[in-house]
Amino acid sequence: MAIKITDECINCGACEAECPNNAIYEGGMEWRFADGTSLSGSVVAPSGTQADADAPQVPVSFDVYYIVTDKCTECVGFHETPQCAEVCPVDCCVPDEDHVESKESLEGKKSFLHQD
């Protein structure tokens, strides 16, 4: 499953730099599929979301840091454990029960985000 950031977040930003997919953004900041990935042009995410990879998307949260589910791979293919959860000083990076994904799905998402 993807990781989410709970409202206990203290906005320290420690998690943002650790994400290999650039899936973590400061509250209120627009995000793009292209940020930190090899995506460009028109894309269809594994979730079915269609977008221009370079087009700004609406923030998921306006109050605290947030993780874009379509870009979160739980660090599969990069690290043994989700790095955001490892560095979070208040343990607010937790599994997102609303977005359960198999390891194979997460590997596929990593391949989608970082095409050669």
MINUKOL-250512 format. One record per atom (N, C-alpha, C, CB): atom name; y, z, x; residue number from 1. Coordinates in steps of 0.2 Angstrom, whole numbers, plus 5000, padded with zeros to 4 digits. Glycine has a CB too. Example, Ala and Ser with C-alpha at 12.3 -4.5 7.8 and 13.67 -1.06 7.14 Angstrom:
zalo atom N, v 4972, w 5039, u 5066, seq 1 $
zalo atom CA, v 4978, w 5039, u 5062, seq 1 $
zalo atom C, v 4984, w 5039, u 5066, seq 1 $
zalo atom CB, v 4978, w 5045, u 5057, seq 1 $
zalo atom N, v 4989, w 5035, u 5064, seq 2 $
zalo atom CA, v 4995, w 5036, u 5068, seq 2 $
zalo atom C, v 5000, w 5039, u 5064, seq 2 $
zalo atom CB, v 4997, w 5029, u 5070, seq 2 $
//
This chain:
zalo atom N, v 4994, w 5000, u 5004, seq 1 $
zalo atom CA, v 5000, w 5000, u 5000, seq 1 $
zalo atom C, v 5006, w 5000, u 5004, seq 1 $
zalo atom CB, v 5000, w 5006, u 4995, seq 1 $
zalo atom N, v 5012, w 4998, u 5002, seq 2 $
zalo atom CA, v 5018, w 4998, u 5005, seq 2 $
zalo atom C, v 5020, w 5005, u 5006, seq 2 $
zalo atom CB, v 5023, w 4993, u 5002, seq 2 $
zalo atom N, v 5025, w 5006, u 5010, seq 3 $
zalo atom CA, v 5029, w 5012, u 5011, seq 3 $
zalo atom C, v 5035, w 5012, u 5007, seq 3 $
zalo atom CB, v 5030, w 5014, u 5018, seq 3 $
zalo atom N, v 5037, w 5018, u 5004, seq 4 $
zalo atom CA, v 5044, w 5019, u 5001, seq 4 $
zalo atom C, v 5047, w 5025, u 5004, seq 4 $
zalo atom CB, v 5043, w 5020, u 4993, seq 4 $
zalo atom N, v 5054, w 5025, u 5003, seq 5 $
zalo atom CA, v 5058, w 5030, u 5005, seq 5 $
zalo atom C, v 5060, w 5034, u 4999, seq 5 $
zalo atom CB, v 5064, w 5028, u 5010, seq 5 $
zalo atom N, v 5059, w 5041, u 4999, seq 6 $
zalo atom CA, v 5060, w 5045, u 4993, seq 6 $
zalo atom C, v 5068, w 5047, u 4994, seq 6 $
zalo atom CB, v 5056, w 5051, u 4993, seq 6 $
zalo atom N, v 5070, w 5050, u 4988, seq 7 $
zalo atom CA, v 5077, w 5052, u 4988, seq 7 $
zalo atom C, v 5078, w 5058, u 4992, seq 7 $
zalo atom CB, v 5079, w 5053, u 4981, seq 7 $
zalo atom N, v 5073, w 5061, u 4995, seq 8 $
zalo atom CA, v 5075, w 5066, u 5000, seq 8 $
zalo atom C, v 5077, w 5064, u 5007, seq 8 $
zalo atom CB, v 5068, w 5070, u 5001, seq 8 $
zalo atom N, v 5078, w 5057, u 5007, seq 9 $
zalo atom CA, v 5081, w 5054, u 5013, seq 9 $
zalo atom C, v 5088, w 5057, u 5015, seq 9 $
zalo atom CB, v 5081, w 5046, u 5013, seq 9 $
zalo atom N, v 5088, w 5059, u 5022, seq 10 $
zalo atom CA, v 5095, w 5061, u 5024, seq 10 $
zalo atom C, v 5099, w 5056, u 5027, seq 10 $
zalo atom CB, v 5094, w 5067, u 5029, seq 10 $
zalo atom N, v 5097, w 5050, u 5027, seq 11 $
zalo atom CA, v 5101, w 5044, u 5029, seq 11 $
zalo atom C, v 5102, w 5044, u 5037, seq 11 $
zalo atom CB, v 5108, w 5043, u 5026, seq 11 $
zalo atom N, v 5097, w 5047, u 5040, seq 12 $
zalo atom CA, v 5098, w 5047, u 5048, seq 12 $
zalo atom C, v 5097, w 5040, u 5051, seq 12 $
zalo atom CB, v 5093, w 5052, u 5051, seq 12 $
zalo atom N, v 5093, w 5036, u 5048, seq 13 $
zalo atom CA, v 5092, w 5029, u 5051, seq 13 $
zalo atom C, v 5087, w 5029, u 5056, seq 13 $
zalo atom CB, v 5099, w 5027, u 5054, seq 13 $
zalo atom N, v 5083, w 5034, u 5057, seq 14 $
zalo atom CA, v 5078, w 5034, u 5063, seq 14 $
zalo atom C, v 5073, w 5029, u 5061, seq 14 $
zalo atom CB, v 5075, w 5041, u 5063, seq 14 $
zalo atom N, v 5071, w 5028, u 5055, seq 15 $
zalo atom CA, v 5066, w 5023, u 5053, seq 15 $
zalo atom C, v 5068, w 5016, u 5054, seq 15 $
zalo atom CB, v 5064, w 5024, u 5045, seq 15 $
zalo atom N, v 5074, w 5014, u 5053, seq 16 $
zalo atom CA, v 5076, w 5007, u 5053, seq 16 $
zalo atom C, v 5074, w 5003, u 5059, seq 16 $
zalo atom CB, v 5084, w 5007, u 5052, seq 16 $
zalo atom N, v 5076, w 5006, u 5065, seq 17 $
zalo atom CA, v 5074, w 5003, u 5071, seq 17 $
zalo atom C, v 5067, w 5002, u 5073, seq 17 $
zalo atom CB, v 5078, w 5007, u 5077, seq 17 $
zalo atom N, v 5063, w 5006, u 5069, seq 18 $
zalo atom CA, v 5056, w 5006, u 5071, seq 18 $
zalo atom C, v 5052, w 5001, u 5067, seq 18 $
zalo atom CB, v 5053, w 5013, u 5069, seq 18 $
zalo atom N, v 5055, w 4998, u 5062, seq 19 $
zalo atom CA, v 5051, w 4993, u 5058, seq 19 $
zalo atom C, v 5050, w 4986, u 5061, seq 19 $
zalo atom CB, v 5055, w 4992, u 5051, seq 19 $
zalo atom N, v 5044, w 4984, u 5063, seq 20 $
zalo atom CA, v 5043, w 4978, u 5066, seq 20 $
zalo atom C, v 5045, w 4972, u 5061, seq 20 $
zalo atom CB, v 5036, w 4977, u 5068, seq 20 $
zalo atom N, v 5046, w 4973, u 5055, seq 21 $
zalo atom CA, v 5047, w 4967, u 5050, seq 21 $
zalo atom C, v 5054, w 4967, u 5048, seq 21 $
zalo atom CB, v 5042, w 4968, u 5044, seq 21 $
zalo atom N, v 5058, w 4972, u 5050, seq 22 $
zalo atom CA, v 5065, w 4973, u 5048, seq 22 $
zalo atom C, v 5065, w 4973, u 5040, seq 22 $
zalo atom CB, v 5069, w 4967, u 5050, seq 22 $
zalo atom N, v 5061, w 4978, u 5038, seq 23 $
zalo atom CA, v 5060, w 4979, u 5030, seq 23 $
zalo atom C, v 5064, w 4985, u 5028, seq 23 $
zalo atom CB, v 5053, w 4980, u 5029, seq 23 $
zalo atom N, v 5067, w 4988, u 5032, seq 24 $
zalo atom CA, v 5071, w 4994, u 5031, seq 24 $
zalo atom C, v 5078, w 4993, u 5031, seq 24 $
zalo atom CB, v 5069, w 5000, u 5035, seq 24 $
zalo atom N, v 5082, w 4995, u 5026, seq 25 $
zalo atom CA, v 5089, w 4994, u 5026, seq 25 $
zalo atom C, v 5093, w 5000, u 5024, seq 25 $
zalo atom CB, v 5091, w 4988, u 5021, seq 25 $
zalo atom N, v 5099, w 5001, u 5026, seq 26 $
zalo atom CA, v 5103, w 5006, u 5024, seq 26 $
zalo atom C, v 5105, w 5005, u 5016, seq 26 $
zalo atom CB, v 5110, w 5007, u 5028, seq 26 $
zalo atom N, v 5105, w 5011, u 5013, seq 27 $
zalo atom CA, v 5107, w 5010, u 5005, seq 27 $
zalo atom C, v 5113, w 5006, u 5004, seq 27 $
zalo atom CB, v 5108, w 5017, u 5003, seq 27 $
zalo atom N, v 5113, w 5002, u 4999, seq 28 $
zalo atom CA, v 5119, w 4998, u 4998, seq 28 $
zalo atom C, v 5120, w 4991, u 5002, seq 28 $
zalo atom CB, v 5125, w 5002, u 4999, seq 28 $
zalo atom N, v 5116, w 4990, u 5007, seq 29 $
zalo atom CA, v 5116, w 4984, u 5011, seq 29 $
zalo atom C, v 5111, w 4979, u 5008, seq 29 $
zalo atom CB, v 5114, w 4986, u 5018, seq 29 $
zalo atom N, v 5114, w 4973, u 5008, seq 30 $
zalo atom CA, v 5110, w 4967, u 5006, seq 30 $
zalo atom C, v 5105, w 4966, u 5011, seq 30 $
zalo atom CB, v 5114, w 4961, u 5004, seq 30 $
zalo atom N, v 5099, w 4963, u 5009, seq 31 $
zalo atom CA, v 5094, w 4961, u 5013, seq 31 $
zalo atom C, v 5092, w 4954, u 5013, seq 31 $
zalo atom CB, v 5087, w 4965, u 5012, seq 31 $
zalo atom N, v 5088, w 4951, u 5018, seq 32 $
zalo atom CA, v 5086, w 4944, u 5018, seq 32 $
zalo atom C, v 5079, w 4944, u 5020, seq 32 $
zalo atom CB, v 5091, w 4940, u 5022, seq 32 $
zalo atom N, v 5075, w 4939, u 5018, seq 33 $
zalo atom CA, v 5069, w 4938, u 5020, seq 33 $
zalo atom C, v 5069, w 4936, u 5027, seq 33 $
zalo atom CB, v 5065, w 4933, u 5016, seq 33 $
zalo atom N, v 5074, w 4932, u 5030, seq 34 $
zalo atom CA, v 5074, w 4930, u 5036, seq 34 $
zalo atom C, v 5075, w 4935, u 5041, seq 34 $
zalo atom CB, v 5080, w 4925, u 5037, seq 34 $
zalo atom N, v 5078, w 4941, u 5039, seq 35 $
zalo atom CA, v 5080, w 4946, u 5044, seq 35 $
zalo atom C, v 5074, w 4949, u 5048, seq 35 $
zalo atom CB, v 5083, w 4952, u 5040, seq 35 $
zalo atom N, v 5073, w 4948, u 5054, seq 36 $
zalo atom CA, v 5068, w 4950, u 5058, seq 36 $
zalo atom C, v 5061, w 4946, u 5057, seq 36 $
zalo atom CB, v 5067, w 4957, u 5057, seq 36 $
zalo atom N, v 5061, w 4941, u 5054, seq 37 $
zalo atom CA, v 5055, w 4937, u 5053, seq 37 $
zalo atom C, v 5056, w 4930, u 5055, seq 37 $
zalo atom CB, v 5053, w 4937, u 5045, seq 37 $
zalo atom N, v 5051, w 4926, u 5055, seq 38 $
zalo atom CA, v 5052, w 4918, u 5056, seq 38 $
zalo atom C, v 5053, w 4914, u 5050, seq 38 $
zalo atom CB, v 5046, w 4916, u 5060, seq 38 $
zalo atom N, v 5055, w 4917, u 5045, seq 39 $
zalo atom CA, v 5056, w 4914, u 5038, seq 39 $
zalo atom C, v 5062, w 4910, u 5038, seq 39 $
zalo atom CB, v 5055, w 4918, u 5032, seq 39 $
zalo atom N, v 5062, w 4904, u 5035, seq 40 $
zalo atom CA, v 5069, w 4900, u 5034, seq 40 $
zalo atom C, v 5068, w 4896, u 5028, seq 40 $
zalo atom CB, v 5071, w 4896, u 5040, seq 40 $
zalo atom N, v 5073, w 4894, u 5025, seq 41 $
zalo atom CA, v 5073, w 4889, u 5019, seq 41 $
zalo atom C, v 5070, w 4893, u 5013, seq 41 $
zalo atom CB, v 5068, w 4883, u 5021, seq 41 $
zalo atom N, v 5067, w 4889, u 5009, seq 42 $
zalo atom CA, v 5064, w 4891, u 5003, seq 42 $
zalo atom C, v 5057, w 4895, u 5004, seq 42 $
zalo atom CB, v 5063, w 4886, u 4997, seq 42 $
zalo atom N, v 5056, w 4901, u 5002, seq 43 $
zalo atom CA, v 5050, w 4904, u 5003, seq 43 $
zalo atom C, v 5047, w 4907, u 4996, seq 43 $
zalo atom CB, v 5051, w 4910, u 5008, seq 43 $
zalo atom N, v 5041, w 4908, u 4996, seq 44 $
zalo atom CA, v 5037, w 4911, u 4991, seq 44 $
zalo atom C, v 5034, w 4917, u 4994, seq 44 $
zalo atom CB, v 5033, w 4907, u 4986, seq 44 $
zalo atom N, v 5036, w 4923, u 4993, seq 45 $
zalo atom CA, v 5033, w 4929, u 4996, seq 45 $
zalo atom C, v 5026, w 4930, u 4993, seq 45 $
zalo atom CB, v 5037, w 4935, u 4995, seq 45 $
zalo atom N, v 5021, w 4934, u 4996, seq 46 $
zalo atom CA, v 5015, w 4935, u 4993, seq 46 $
zalo atom C, v 5015, w 4938, u 4986, seq 46 $
zalo atom CB, v 5011, w 4940, u 4998, seq 46 $
zalo atom N, v 5020, w 4942, u 4985, seq 47 $
zalo atom CA, v 5021, w 4945, u 4978, seq 47 $
zalo atom C, v 5023, w 4939, u 4973, seq 47 $
zalo atom CB, v 5026, w 4950, u 4978, seq 47 $
zalo atom N, v 5024, w 4933, u 4975, seq 48 $
zalo atom CA, v 5027, w 4928, u 4970, seq 48 $
zalo atom C, v 5034, w 4927, u 4970, seq 48 $
zalo atom CB, v 5024, w 4930, u 4963, seq 48 $
zalo atom N, v 5038, w 4932, u 4973, seq 49 $
zalo atom CA, v 5045, w 4931, u 4973, seq 49 $
zalo atom C, v 5047, w 4925, u 4977, seq 49 $
zalo atom CB, v 5048, w 4937, u 4976, seq 49 $
zalo atom N, v 5052, w 4921, u 4973, seq 50 $
zalo atom CA, v 5054, w 4915, u 4977, seq 50 $
zalo atom C, v 5061, w 4916, u 4978, seq 50 $
zalo atom CB, v 5054, w 4909, u 4972, seq 50 $
zalo atom N, v 5063, w 4914, u 4985, seq 51 $
zalo atom CA, v 5070, w 4915, u 4987, seq 51 $
zalo atom C, v 5072, w 4910, u 4993, seq 51 $
zalo atom CB, v 5071, w 4922, u 4989, seq 51 $
zalo atom N, v 5078, w 4909, u 4994, seq 52 $
zalo atom CA, v 5080, w 4906, u 5000, seq 52 $
zalo atom C, v 5080, w 4912, u 5005, seq 52 $
zalo atom CB, v 5087, w 4903, u 5000, seq 52 $
zalo atom N, v 5076, w 4911, u 5011, seq 53 $
zalo atom CA, v 5075, w 4916, u 5016, seq 53 $
zalo atom C, v 5082, w 4919, u 5019, seq 53 $
zalo atom CB, v 5071, w 4914, u 5022, seq 53 $
zalo atom N, v 5087, w 4914, u 5019, seq 54 $
zalo atom CA, v 5093, w 4917, u 5022, seq 54 $
zalo atom C, v 5098, w 4919, u 5017, seq 54 $
zalo atom CB, v 5097, w 4911, u 5025, seq 54 $
zalo atom N, v 5097, w 4919, u 5010, seq 55 $
zalo atom CA, v 5101, w 4921, u 5005, seq 55 $
zalo atom C, v 5101, w 4929, u 5004, seq 55 $
zalo atom CB, v 5099, w 4918, u 4998, seq 55 $
zalo atom N, v 5107, w 4932, u 5004, seq 56 $
zalo atom CA, v 5107, w 4939, u 5003, seq 56 $
zalo atom C, v 5104, w 4941, u 4996, seq 56 $
zalo atom CB, v 5114, w 4942, u 5003, seq 56 $
zalo atom N, v 5100, w 4947, u 4996, seq 57 $
zalo atom CA, v 5096, w 4949, u 4991, seq 57 $
zalo atom C, v 5100, w 4956, u 4989, seq 57 $
zalo atom CB, v 5089, w 4950, u 4992, seq 57 $
zalo atom N, v 5099, w 4958, u 4982, seq 58 $
zalo atom CA, v 5102, w 4964, u 4980, seq 58 $
zalo atom C, v 5099, w 4970, u 4983, seq 58 $
zalo atom CB, v 5101, w 4964, u 4972, seq 58 $
zalo atom N, v 5102, w 4975, u 4985, seq 59 $
zalo atom CA, v 5099, w 4981, u 4988, seq 59 $
zalo atom C, v 5095, w 4984, u 4983, seq 59 $
zalo atom CB, v 5105, w 4986, u 4990, seq 59 $
zalo atom N, v 5089, w 4987, u 4986, seq 60 $
zalo atom CA, v 5084, w 4991, u 4982, seq 60 $
zalo atom C, v 5087, w 4998, u 4980, seq 60 $
zalo atom CB, v 5078, w 4991, u 4986, seq 60 $
zalo atom N, v 5091, w 5000, u 4984, seq 61 $
zalo atom CA, v 5094, w 5007, u 4983, seq 61 $
zalo atom C, v 5101, w 5007, u 4986, seq 61 $
zalo atom CB, v 5090, w 5013, u 4987, seq 61 $
zalo atom N, v 5105, w 5011, u 4982, seq 62 $
zalo atom CA, v 5112, w 5011, u 4984, seq 62 $
zalo atom C, v 5114, w 5018, u 4988, seq 62 $
zalo atom CB, v 5117, w 5010, u 4978, seq 62 $
zalo atom N, v 5109, w 5023, u 4987, seq 63 $
zalo atom CA, v 5111, w 5029, u 4989, seq 63 $
zalo atom C, v 5107, w 5031, u 4996, seq 63 $
zalo atom CB, v 5108, w 5034, u 4984, seq 63 $
zalo atom N, v 5101, w 5029, u 4997, seq 64 $
zalo atom CA, v 5097, w 5031, u 5003, seq 64 $
zalo atom C, v 5094, w 5024, u 5006, seq 64 $
zalo atom CB, v 5092, w 5036, u 5002, seq 64 $
zalo atom N, v 5092, w 5025, u 5012, seq 65 $
zalo atom CA, v 5088, w 5019, u 5015, seq 65 $
zalo atom C, v 5083, w 5017, u 5011, seq 65 $
zalo atom CB, v 5086, w 5021, u 5023, seq 65 $
zalo atom N, v 5081, w 5011, u 5011, seq 66 $
zalo atom CA, v 5075, w 5008, u 5007, seq 66 $
zalo atom C, v 5071, w 5004, u 5011, seq 66 $
zalo atom CB, v 5078, w 5005, u 5001, seq 66 $
zalo atom N, v 5065, w 5002, u 5008, seq 67 $
zalo atom CA, v 5060, w 4998, u 5011, seq 67 $
zalo atom C, v 5059, w 4992, u 5006, seq 67 $
zalo atom CB, v 5054, w 5001, u 5013, seq 67 $
zalo atom N, v 5060, w 4986, u 5009, seq 68 $
zalo atom CA, v 5058, w 4980, u 5005, seq 68 $
zalo atom C, v 5051, w 4979, u 5004, seq 68 $
zalo atom CB, v 5062, w 4974, u 5007, seq 68 $
zalo atom N, v 5048, w 4980, u 4999, seq 69 $
zalo atom CA, v 5041, w 4979, u 4998, seq 69 $
zalo atom C, v 5038, w 4973, u 5000, seq 69 $
zalo atom CB, v 5039, w 4981, u 4991, seq 69 $
zalo atom N, v 5041, w 4967, u 4999, seq 70 $
zalo atom CA, v 5039, w 4961, u 5001, seq 70 $
zalo atom C, v 5039, w 4960, u 5008, seq 70 $
zalo atom CB, v 5044, w 4955, u 4998, seq 70 $
zalo atom N, v 5042, w 4964, u 5012, seq 71 $
zalo atom CA, v 5042, w 4964, u 5019, seq 71 $
zalo atom C, v 5038, w 4969, u 5023, seq 71 $
zalo atom CB, v 5049, w 4964, u 5022, seq 71 $
zalo atom N, v 5036, w 4974, u 5019, seq 72 $
zalo atom CA, v 5033, w 4980, u 5022, seq 72 $
zalo atom C, v 5025, w 4978, u 5023, seq 72 $
zalo atom CB, v 5033, w 4986, u 5018, seq 72 $
zalo atom N, v 5023, w 4979, u 5029, seq 73 $
zalo atom CA, v 5016, w 4978, u 5031, seq 73 $
zalo atom C, v 5012, w 4985, u 5033, seq 73 $
zalo atom CB, v 5015, w 4973, u 5036, seq 73 $
zalo atom N, v 5016, w 4990, u 5032, seq 74 $
zalo atom CA, v 5013, w 4997, u 5035, seq 74 $
zalo atom C, v 5012, w 4996, u 5042, seq 74 $
zalo atom CB, v 5007, w 4999, u 5031, seq 74 $
zalo atom N, v 5015, w 4992, u 5045, seq 75 $
zalo atom CA, v 5015, w 4991, u 5053, seq 75 $
zalo atom C, v 5008, w 4988, u 5055, seq 75 $
zalo atom CB, v 5016, w 4997, u 5056, seq 75 $
zalo atom N, v 5004, w 4985, u 5050, seq 76 $
zalo atom CA, v 4998, w 4982, u 5051, seq 76 $
zalo atom C, v 4999, w 4976, u 5056, seq 76 $
zalo atom CB, v 4994, w 4980, u 5045, seq 76 $
zalo atom N, v 4995, w 4976, u 5061, seq 77 $
zalo atom CA, v 4996, w 4970, u 5066, seq 77 $
zalo atom C, v 5001, w 4972, u 5071, seq 77 $
zalo atom CB, v 4998, w 4964, u 5062, seq 77 $
zalo atom N, v 5004, w 4978, u 5071, seq 78 $
zalo atom CA, v 5009, w 4980, u 5076, seq 78 $
zalo atom C, v 5007, w 4987, u 5079, seq 78 $
zalo atom CB, v 5016, w 4980, u 5073, seq 78 $
zalo atom N, v 5005, w 4991, u 5074, seq 79 $
zalo atom CA, v 5004, w 4998, u 5076, seq 79 $
zalo atom C, v 4998, w 5001, u 5072, seq 79 $
zalo atom CB, v 5010, w 5003, u 5075, seq 79 $
zalo atom N, v 4995, w 5007, u 5074, seq 80 $
zalo atom CA, v 4990, w 5010, u 5071, seq 80 $
zalo atom C, v 4992, w 5013, u 5064, seq 80 $
zalo atom CB, v 4986, w 5015, u 5075, seq 80 $
zalo atom N, v 4998, w 5016, u 5064, seq 81 $
zalo atom CA, v 5001, w 5019, u 5058, seq 81 $
zalo atom C, v 5008, w 5017, u 5057, seq 81 $
zalo atom CB, v 5001, w 5027, u 5060, seq 81 $
zalo atom N, v 5011, w 5018, u 5051, seq 82 $
zalo atom CA, v 5017, w 5016, u 5049, seq 82 $
zalo atom C, v 5022, w 5020, u 5053, seq 82 $
zalo atom CB, v 5019, w 5017, u 5042, seq 82 $
zalo atom N, v 5026, w 5016, u 5057, seq 83 $
zalo atom CA, v 5031, w 5019, u 5062, seq 83 $
zalo atom C, v 5037, w 5023, u 5058, seq 83 $
zalo atom CB, v 5034, w 5014, u 5067, seq 83 $
zalo atom N, v 5039, w 5021, u 5053, seq 84 $
zalo atom CA, v 5044, w 5024, u 5049, seq 84 $
zalo atom C, v 5042, w 5031, u 5047, seq 84 $
zalo atom CB, v 5046, w 5020, u 5043, seq 84 $
zalo atom N, v 5036, w 5032, u 5045, seq 85 $
zalo atom CA, v 5033, w 5039, u 5043, seq 85 $
zalo atom C, v 5033, w 5043, u 5049, seq 85 $
zalo atom CB, v 5027, w 5038, u 5040, seq 85 $
zalo atom N, v 5031, w 5040, u 5055, seq 86 $
zalo atom CA, v 5030, w 5044, u 5061, seq 86 $
zalo atom C, v 5037, w 5047, u 5064, seq 86 $
zalo atom CB, v 5027, w 5039, u 5067, seq 86 $
zalo atom N, v 5042, w 5043, u 5063, seq 87 $
zalo atom CA, v 5049, w 5046, u 5066, seq 87 $
zalo atom C, v 5053, w 5049, u 5060, seq 87 $
zalo atom CB, v 5052, w 5040, u 5068, seq 87 $
zalo atom N, v 5051, w 5049, u 5054, seq 88 $
zalo atom CA, v 5055, w 5052, u 5049, seq 88 $
zalo atom C, v 5055, w 5060, u 5050, seq 88 $
zalo atom CB, v 5053, w 5050, u 5042, seq 88 $
zalo atom N, v 5061, w 5063, u 5051, seq 89 $
zalo atom CA, v 5062, w 5070, u 5052, seq 89 $
zalo atom C, v 5061, w 5074, u 5045, seq 89 $
zalo atom CB, v 5068, w 5072, u 5055, seq 89 $
zalo atom N, v 5061, w 5071, u 5040, seq 90 $
zalo atom CA, v 5060, w 5075, u 5033, seq 90 $
zalo atom C, v 5054, w 5072, u 5029, seq 90 $
zalo atom CB, v 5067, w 5074, u 5029, seq 90 $
zalo atom N, v 5050, w 5068, u 5032, seq 91 $
zalo atom CA, v 5044, w 5066, u 5029, seq 91 $
zalo atom C, v 5045, w 5062, u 5022, seq 91 $
zalo atom CB, v 5039, w 5071, u 5028, seq 91 $
zalo atom N, v 5050, w 5058, u 5022, seq 92 $
zalo atom CA, v 5052, w 5055, u 5016, seq 92 $
zalo atom C, v 5049, w 5047, u 5015, seq 92 $
zalo atom CB, v 5059, w 5055, u 5014, seq 92 $
zalo atom N, v 5046, w 5045, u 5021, seq 93 $
zalo atom CA, v 5043, w 5039, u 5021, seq 93 $
zalo atom C, v 5035, w 5040, u 5019, seq 93 $
zalo atom CB, v 5043, w 5035, u 5028, seq 93 $
zalo atom N, v 5034, w 5038, u 5013, seq 94 $
zalo atom CA, v 5027, w 5039, u 5010, seq 94 $
zalo atom C, v 5024, w 5033, u 5007, seq 94 $
zalo atom CB, v 5028, w 5045, u 5005, seq 94 $
zalo atom N, v 5018, w 5033, u 5006, seq 95 $
zalo atom CA, v 5014, w 5028, u 5002, seq 95 $
zalo atom C, v 5017, w 5026, u 4995, seq 95 $
zalo atom CB, v 5007, w 5029, u 5002, seq 95 $
zalo atom N, v 5018, w 5020, u 4994, seq 96 $
zalo atom CA, v 5021, w 5018, u 4987, seq 96 $
zalo atom C, v 5015, w 5016, u 4983, seq 96 $
zalo atom CB, v 5026, w 5012, u 4988, seq 96 $
zalo atom N, v 5013, w 5021, u 4978, seq 97 $
zalo atom CA, v 5008, w 5020, u 4974, seq 97 $
zalo atom C, v 5009, w 5014, u 4969, seq 97 $
zalo atom CB, v 5007, w 5026, u 4970, seq 97 $
zalo atom N, v 5015, w 5012, u 4968, seq 98 $
zalo atom CA, v 5016, w 5006, u 4964, seq 98 $
zalo atom C, v 5015, w 4999, u 4967, seq 98 $
zalo atom CB, v 5023, w 5006, u 4961, seq 98 $
zalo atom N, v 5013, w 5000, u 4974, seq 99 $
zalo atom CA, v 5012, w 4993, u 4977, seq 99 $
zalo atom C, v 5006, w 4994, u 4982, seq 99 $
zalo atom CB, v 5018, w 4991, u 4981, seq 99 $
zalo atom N, v 5000, w 4995, u 4979, seq 100 $
zalo atom CA, v 4994, w 4996, u 4983, seq 100 $
zalo atom C, v 4992, w 4989, u 4986, seq 100 $
zalo atom CB, v 4989, w 4999, u 4979, seq 100 $
zalo atom N, v 4990, w 4989, u 4992, seq 101 $
zalo atom CA, v 4988, w 4983, u 4995, seq 101 $
zalo atom C, v 4983, w 4984, u 5000, seq 101 $
zalo atom CB, v 4994, w 4979, u 4999, seq 101 $
zalo atom N, v 4978, w 4980, u 5001, seq 102 $
zalo atom CA, v 4972, w 4981, u 5005, seq 102 $
zalo atom C, v 4975, w 4979, u 5012, seq 102 $
zalo atom CB, v 4966, w 4976, u 5003, seq 102 $
zalo atom N, v 4971, w 4981, u 5017, seq 103 $
zalo atom CA, v 4972, w 4979, u 5024, seq 103 $
zalo atom C, v 4973, w 4972, u 5025, seq 103 $
zalo atom CB, v 4967, w 4982, u 5029, seq 103 $
zalo atom N, v 4968, w 4968, u 5022, seq 104 $
zalo atom CA, v 4968, w 4961, u 5022, seq 104 $
zalo atom C, v 4975, w 4958, u 5019, seq 104 $
zalo atom CB, v 4962, w 4958, u 5018, seq 104 $
zalo atom N, v 4977, w 4961, u 5014, seq 105 $
zalo atom CA, v 4983, w 4959, u 5011, seq 105 $
zalo atom C, v 4989, w 4960, u 5015, seq 105 $
zalo atom CB, v 4985, w 4962, u 5004, seq 105 $
zalo atom N, v 4989, w 4966, u 5018, seq 106 $
zalo atom CA, v 4995, w 4967, u 5023, seq 106 $
zalo atom C, v 4994, w 4963, u 5029, seq 106 $
zalo atom CB, v 4994, w 4975, u 5025, seq 106 $
zalo atom N, v 4988, w 4961, u 5032, seq 107 $
zalo atom CA, v 4988, w 4956, u 5037, seq 107 $
zalo atom C, v 4990, w 4949, u 5035, seq 107 $
zalo atom CB, v 4980, w 4956, u 5039, seq 107 $
zalo atom N, v 4989, w 4947, u 5029, seq 108 $
zalo atom CA, v 4991, w 4941, u 5026, seq 108 $
zalo atom C, v 4999, w 4941, u 5026, seq 108 $
zalo atom CB, v 4988, w 4939, u 5020, seq 108 $
zalo atom N, v 5002, w 4947, u 5024, seq 109 $
zalo atom CA, v 5009, w 4947, u 5023, seq 109 $
zalo atom C, v 5012, w 4947, u 5030, seq 109 $
zalo atom CB, v 5011, w 4954, u 5020, seq 109 $
zalo atom N, v 5009, w 4950, u 5035, seq 110 $
zalo atom CA, v 5012, w 4950, u 5042, seq 110 $
zalo atom C, v 5012, w 4942, u 5044, seq 110 $
zalo atom CB, v 5007, w 4954, u 5047, seq 110 $
zalo atom N, v 5006, w 4939, u 5043, seq 111 $
zalo atom CA, v 5006, w 4931, u 5045, seq 111 $
zalo atom C, v 5011, w 4927, u 5041, seq 111 $
zalo atom CB, v 4999, w 4929, u 5043, seq 111 $
zalo atom N, v 5012, w 4929, u 5035, seq 112 $
zalo atom CA, v 5018, w 4925, u 5031, seq 112 $
zalo atom C, v 5024, w 4927, u 5034, seq 112 $
zalo atom CB, v 5018, w 4928, u 5024, seq 112 $
zalo atom N, v 5026, w 4933, u 5036, seq 113 $
zalo atom CA, v 5033, w 4935, u 5039, seq 113 $
zalo atom C, v 5034, w 4932, u 5046, seq 113 $
zalo atom CB, v 5033, w 4942, u 5039, seq 113 $
zalo atom N, v 5028, w 4932, u 5050, seq 114 $
zalo atom CA, v 5029, w 4930, u 5057, seq 114 $
zalo atom C, v 5025, w 4924, u 5058, seq 114 $
zalo atom CB, v 5027, w 4936, u 5061, seq 114 $
zalo atom N, v 5026, w 4918, u 5055, seq 115 $
zalo atom CA, v 5023, w 4912, u 5056, seq 115 $
zalo atom C, v 5024, w 4909, u 5063, seq 115 $
zalo atom CB, v 5025, w 4907, u 5051, seq 115 $
zalo atom N, v 5019, w 4906, u 5066, seq 116 $
zalo atom CA, v 5020, w 4903, u 5073, seq 116 $
zalo atom C, v 5023, w 4896, u 5072, seq 116 $
zalo atom CB, v 5014, w 4903, u 5076, seq 116 $
//
